[in-house]
Amino acid sequence: METTGRLHGKRIVVTRAAERAESLVAALRSQGAETLVCPTIAYAPPDDPEPLETALEQLDWYDWVIFTSAAAVDAFVSRHALPLPVRVRVAVVGKATAAAIEAHGEWVDLLPRQQNAEGLLTELHDVAGKRFLLPVSDIARDTLAVGLRERGAAVDVVTAYRTVPGPGVGDLIDALCRRAVDVVVFSSPSTLRYLLDGMEQFGIARSVARALFTDVVLIAIGPTTAQTLRDEGLLVAAQAPDPGVEGVVAAVHQGLGIRSSSDEIGEN
């Protein structure tokens, strides 16, 4: 780890699932940050795996499979469902999910410029009569399914995995109480909800939890996460322009008031 850098000495907490934190942690550390991975969420198999397994047995029936997370890709990998049949096209909502797919020899046909469900809907054309499979979390939004069905697509939504509380709440509470945190990065609405629920289980009321975030820079990976923070009465210092590592690091810079390299070059 470098001892100097744009984030030198900043103590940054990453709340995403541990297996998803590595690339972001590496990027933050490369700029001198001290990082603490406190996963407030984790992933588990679906309670009822039969709908997913049935869908995988008839993959040839679908025109498109849409992956909205790397965890959904993992669910396919664990069931030896990749690569997909040649006729099936693949859409993803973000670069991290695309990388997870490509690591297993699959071609990504559509990665939208706006990396979220709304952006994907905008760039999916001529969907009427097409058949879509959406392997998702048990708590996923229905934006994609509703939008596709309204345009005449046939959509099967199956639970590929469950999002459950992670093991990092206690460590994060300890760091907050010691005032040993400068930045917390929230990578989904559930990373915040499970954190606050976990704090309540430790006897920390919502009002006290909000006070613990005083003077802590809170970063949201996207608009839905940002709105969840605001709904809980928390101040969003910055929202990532996209959910990839570069976008999150840029948001950390913005939240801390660190000028970008391009700003500095422009002034020279």
C-alpha positions, 0 to 999 in steps of 0.5 A: 500500500502506498504511504502517499496519495490523494486519499492518504490517511483517510479511513474508509469503510466499505459495506458491500459483501466481502467477496465483492469488495476486493477491487474497490479496496485495492483502488482506495488503498492505491491512493493511500486510504486506510480501508475497513471492510465491514460487510453489512450484507451477504448472499445465500441460496434461495429458500426454494431453488426449484424456479431457478433450476426449472428456468436453467433447464429451459434456457434455450427458450429465452431470447435474453437473460438479464443479469443485474448483479455479479451474485446472480452470475455466481448462482449460474456458475454454481449450477454450471449454467455458463456459458449460455446457449448460443442463441441467448443474448445477455444484458447486464446493468453494470461493468462489474457484472459484465466482468463477472460474466466475461470471466466465465467465457460469456459475451455481453451483448448490452451494457447500458451507458446509464448503468441501472435498470432504467438505463437498460430499459432505455437501450433495450429495443424491439422487446415485444414478443421476446422472452426474458429471464431475470435471475435476481435477489429476493429483494430486487426492485421490479423496475425491469420486469414491469418495464419489459412487460409493459412493452409486450415482453414475456418475463420470468423473474426467478430468485437466484439468491437471497440478500441477508445481513452480513457479519460486519455490523459490529466492527462498523459500530466499534469504528463509529463509536471510536470516531475512527471513520472518515468515509462510509461507502454504501453499495446498495439500499440493503447495505444501509438497511441491514446496518441500521437493523443490526445497530438496533439489535445492538441496542442503538436506536435510529436516532443514536445511529444518525448521530454516530454518522455526524462528521462522517462522509457518506457515499452512495453508489447510485440514486436509489441508495442515495434516496434510502440514505436521505429517507433515513435522515442521513446526509449524502455527501456524494453519489457515484456517477456510475457504480464501477470502481472508478465512479465510486472512487470519484464520489469519494474524492467529491465527498471529501472535497478533493479536486480531480486531476482534470481540475488541477490540470485545467488550472495550470 
